[in-house]
């Protein structure tokens, strides 16, 4: 149970979104009271009913604004989504319900001059305080579900796209026609510049092979620019990030190691930021 309460839970820190739902919930309280009439208002005058409804809506709006916008803005570390968990979320929802209920009580007692309420009245006030919090929980749950479904859909699309790209053929053209090479993008391991040639390392039939092609690394870089997982990381190297098996750091940059290749590819200072961004995104 304790482990469950410690599980991460994203705090809703989207202030723009919260501003909209505060207004929606505040007006929703009014609609709920009008439809279900949990409070006995038949003995109230029209003026008292207007004051009652306006006061409850205003109370809901003020307390939600304090809880969802002002407090998170004043204490960002306390509401940091990276440390927020299920236990904090439960406590926060209980706090929200109690503050709304107490505010309803203060307004109700001030308006009608009632200090001591019977159990039925207290139950009604607590129930009314629960309505905004329950609505907030449902809205946040649906927001998270919608966001996660959308993100998952985008990730799946990206995975399909990457698999399609891996199966795409790369046609490396040599100045000598007999040296042309056609391979699948996913089978490419790395390309190394060698004077007026490039040396291509790739996998075919389960074995790593290499071929010299008379061409420039610049020409190949332009040809491979559409593949996110292939990038230039040094003036002498183009690599397939999906084929990296080990990264070693040093003062000059990084060394990248690949299965079946007996030397490391280098990542120079110029390309470090691009390499880290793409490597972290694709792996």
C-alpha positions, 0 to 999 in steps of 0.5 A, a space after each residue: 500500500 505504501 509503495 502504491 502511494 509513493 508511485 509518481 503521479 503528474 501534478 496538473 501545473 498547466 495554469 492556462 488549462 486550470 484557468 479554464 476548468 476553474 470557470 467551468 467547475 464554478 458554473 457547474 456548481 451552479 448548474 448542479 444546485 439548480 438541477 438537483 437542489 441539494 439545499 432547501 431553498 423554497 423558503 428563501 426569497 428571490 434575493 436570498 436565492 440570487 445571493 446564495 447562488 452567486 456566493 457559492 459560485 464565487 466561493 468555488 472560483 476563489 478557492 480553486 484559483 488559490 489552490 490551482 493557480 496561486 499556491 503552485 505559483 508561490 511554491 513551485 518546488 512543493 508542487 514540482 511534478 517530478 516529486 508529485 505522487 499518489 499520496 500527495 495527490 490524495 492529500 491535495 484533493 482532500 485539502 481542496 474539498 475541505 477548503 471549499 466546504 469550509 468556505 461554503 460554511 462561512 458564507 452560508 453562516 454569514 448570510 443566514 446568521 447560522 453558527 451551529 449546523 445540524 448533521 444534515 446541513 454539514 453533510 450537504 456542505 461537505 457534499 457540495 464541497 466534494 462536487 468541484 473536487 470530483 469534477 476536477 479529478 474526472 477532468 484531470 483523469 480524462 486530460 491525462 488519458 487523452 494526452 497519453 493516448 495521443 502521445 502513444 499514437 504519435 510514438 507508434 507512428 514514429 516507430 512505424 515510420 522508423 521501421 519503414 525508413 530502415 527498410 528503405 534502400 540507399 543508393 551510394 553512387 561512386 564516380 566509378 560505376 562498378 563501385 556503386 552500392 545499394 543497401 538498406 538504411 537499417 543495415 548501414 553501420 557507419 561511413 568513414 572518409 578516406 581521402 577521395 573515397 568513403 569506406 562504407 561498413 554495413 551488415 549483410 547476411 549476418 556479417 559486417 562488410 565494408 566497401 570503398 566508394 569514390 565519393 565525398 562524405 558531403 555528398 553522402 550526408 545530403 543523401 542520408 539527411 532524411 534518416 533521423 537515425 543516421 547523422 554526421 558526428 565528425 568531419 570523417 564519420 557518418 554513423 547509424 545511432 541504432 548500431 552503437 553498442 558503447 559510448 566512451 567519453 574523453 576530453 575531446 568528445 566521444 568514441 562510438 563502438 560498433 559490432 564488427 568494426 575494429 575501430 571507434 567512430 569519433 564525435 567531435 566538439 562541433 557535433 556533440 549537441 546534435 549527437 546527444 539530442 538525436 541519440 537520446 531521442 531515438 534510443 
